[in-house]
Amino acid sequence: MFTRRGRRLEILSKEQIYRIHLASMKILENIGVKVNHEEALKMLDNLGVYVDYRSKKVKISESLVKEVIKKTPSEFTYYGRKTKLDVRDDYVYYLSGGSPLKVMDLDGNIRNATLKDLSELVRLYDALYYVDFIAGTLTPTDIPNELRHLYSFLIKLENTVKPITVGSLLNEDVCMDVINLASIAAGGIEELCKKPIIMAWENPLSPLSHIKSQVAQILIFAKYHLPILIASAPQSGSTSPITLAGTLAQQNAEILSGFVIAYAASEDRDIP
């Protein structure tokens, strides 16, 4: 019988993990990360973080990181309109990842992806037992860029009852439009916050940077206590050190800095 229960591979020893953690702390305290969002910089400044407004670089103390980790939940429930996923350390879930611009049709022809392709693929994923929630899936090219993410999210709402992850939203207005659409589907904003059917997906820009649109997602989703996934994806030897240990240290620093931004944006100093 198929089960979601499982555990991550434990390749590193506890001592090795701790050494990588210490390296991440040195990165955050001595090098810092760039946060390209004026409001977020002010929030971090109010939190006691060192902020250089000219370079938009922030340096985060280990004591603050420890405080943030302590208040970050180790598990949460991610809701669909007919299902729920208990997201925790010993469960493994599968999603419809990726956002390709092109598709290969049944005749083998490669062409630009459309909204129709997206709706059909989301319906397929909705029917597949082994796909637990919906993420990027496709990037439709038959709609203006400024409307693409909003229409893509609407297509997903119309074609699946599974939880939906959203990312690369252009600005605060698009974030609020997505939240408003989700609240309609969930039965109101209070119900959405209590049983979230959406989650933000924020990608730090390696090395050690958070772009404005991605930070906007963190701020707004944190305000409503909606779940946020910080997914750093550096490339060894390109946007991170050539060694895997160095890449892990940088990646961990980027993720932790995203946690701190969410913490600063949360009015009651709690992380969704």
N, C-alpha and C positions, 0 to 999 in steps of 0.2 A: 504494500500500500504506500502511495506517495505521501510524504510528509514534509512540512516546512521546517521541522526541527533539525537543527544541525549546529555545527560550531565552525568558527573561522580557523584557518590553518595557523598554528602557533609555531612559526619558524624561528623567531627570536626568543632568547631567554629574557627573564625579567630584568636582569642586569643590563643587557643590551638595550632593551626598551627604555630603561631609565637613563642610559647614556644619551640616547637619541632625544629623550625629553629634555635633558639638560642642555643639549646643543640647540634645541628649539627655543629654550628660554634665553640663551645667549643671543640668538638671532633677534628675538622680539625686544630684548632690553638694549642691545648695543647697535643693531643695524636698523631695526624697525620695519614697518610696512607702510606703503603709500595708500591713502584712502582718498579717492577723488570725489569727495562729497562734502560740501561746506557744512551742512547741518550735522552730519555724522561727526565731523571734526569737533564741532562745538559740544556735542554730546559727550564725546570722549574726553575733551578738555574738562568739562564739568565733573567727570568721573575721576579726575586726577591723573589722567594719562598725559604724558609729555606730547605736545602737539606743535609741530613747526608748520604754521599756516602757509608759509611761502612755498615750501617744498611739498606740502600736504603729507608729510611723513609723521607717523606716530611711533612712539616707543612704549612698550607695555611691560610693566613689572611682573615678576614671577608671582608676587603675592596677590596681585589682581587676577592673574590667570587661575591661580588656585581657588580664589573666591568664586570665579565664574564657573569653573569645573564643578565645584561643590554644589552650585545651584542649577546645574544643567541636568535634566532628568536622564536617567540611564535607559528609560523605555517610555513609549507612548503608544496610544491607539490611533491608528490611521483608518478613517472610515470611508467606505463606499456607501452608496445609497441603499444597498442591500447586504453589504458585507462589512467586516471590520478586520484589520490586521493588527496584531499585537507586535509592535516593532521592538525587539529587544535582542540581547546579545546572543541568545541561543536559537534564534529563528533565521531562516534564509528565505528571502522573497525575490521574485523575478519581475522585471519591468520591461516595457517596450521602449528601450533606450535608443539613442541616436536621432539625428534630425537631418537625414540626407535630402539634398535638393532634387535628386533624380530617382526614378524608379525604372525597373525592367518589367514590361508588361508580359502577358501570357504568350505573346508571339516572339518574345526575346528582344523587343525593341527597347532601347534606353531613351527616356524622354524626361522632361521636366515634371516634377510632382505637382499635383493639383489638389484643390479642396476635396474633390470627389474621391481621389485616391486616399486622402487622409480619412475621410468618413468611412470608406469601405474597409480600410486596414484597422481602424479603431473598432469597428463592429466585429471584425475577425478576432481581435485581441479580447474583446469583451466576452466572446464565446469560448475562448481557450482557457481551460481550467488552470493551466500551469503559468499563465500570465496574471500576476497579482495586482499590479497597478499600471496606469498609463503615464508615460513620460513623453519625450519629444516626438517619436514615431516618424513623422515626415515634416518637411518644410514646404508648404504649398507655394508655388511661384506665380499663380494666376490671381494674385491679390496684392495691392500696394504694401510695401514693407511696414508702413506705419500702422496698418490694420491687421497685419499677418498674425501676430500673436493672439490678438483678441478673437479673431475669427477662428483660429486654430483651437483655442480653448472652448469656444462655443460649439464647434463641431464635436469635440470630445465629450462635452456635457450631453449633447444630443444623442450620442451613439454608444455610451458606456455608463454603467452604474458603478464601475470600479473607481477607487481613488485616483486622483489626477495630480501629477507633479508638473509645475510650471516653472519655466526659466527664461532668461534672456529677455525679460519684459523691458520695453524701451524706456519707460519713465514712471513717475509716481501715478500719473493719471491712468495709464494702462494697468498698473497694479491694482488700483482701486476699482477699475472697471471689471477686472477678473474677480476680485473679491465680491463685488456686488452681484455678478452673475452667479457665482458659487453660492452666495447667501440665498438667492432665489431658489436654486435647486435644493438647498439644504433646509429650507423652511424659515429663513430669517438669519440675520447676522449673529444673534445670540446662539442659535442652534449650530451655526457654522463654527463658531468659536468653541462651543462645547464638544461638538463632534466634527472635527475638520475633515472635509472631503478633498481638500487641496493642500499641497505642500510646495514651498518655494525651493528652487534649485539654484544655488549661487555658486558660480565658478570664479574663484580668485584668478587674477591674471598673473601667472608666474613670469618672472620672479617677484614675489612679495608685493603685490599690488591688488587693490580692489577698485574696479571701474565704477563710474557714477551710477549707471543703470542697475548694476548688480547690488550695490549698496542700498539703492532705493528700495529694492525688493526686501532686503533684510529689515530696514527700518519699518516699513509698513506691515509686513507679516509679524514682526515682533510686537508692534503696537497692538495688533489684534490677537496676539498669542496663538498664531497659527504656526505649524511646524516648518522648520527651515533646514534644508540639507546643504551643508558647505562641502562642495566637491572640488577639491584642488587636484589638478592633473598636470604637474610639471613633467618635462621630458629630460631625462638624465643626459648631461652633456650639451644641452641646448638651452633650456630655461631653468635648469637646476644643476647642481654639481654632478660630475661624471660618476661619482660613487653612489651606490644605492643607499648607503647610510646617510650621506649628505643630502640626497634627494628626499629621503624620509624626514630628516630634520627640518628641511625647508617646507615640505608639504604639511607637516604637523603644525609648524608656525603659522602658515597661511590659514589653516583650518581654525586654529585657536584664536587668531586675530578676528576671524569672522564671528566666532562665539562672543568675543568681547564687544564687537559692534552691536550684536543683537542684545546683549546685556545692557549696554548703554542706552539703547532705544526703548527698552522695556520699562514702563513707568514704575512698576513695583519691583524692579531689579530682580526679575525672575526670567528664565529663558524658556521660550515655548518648546 
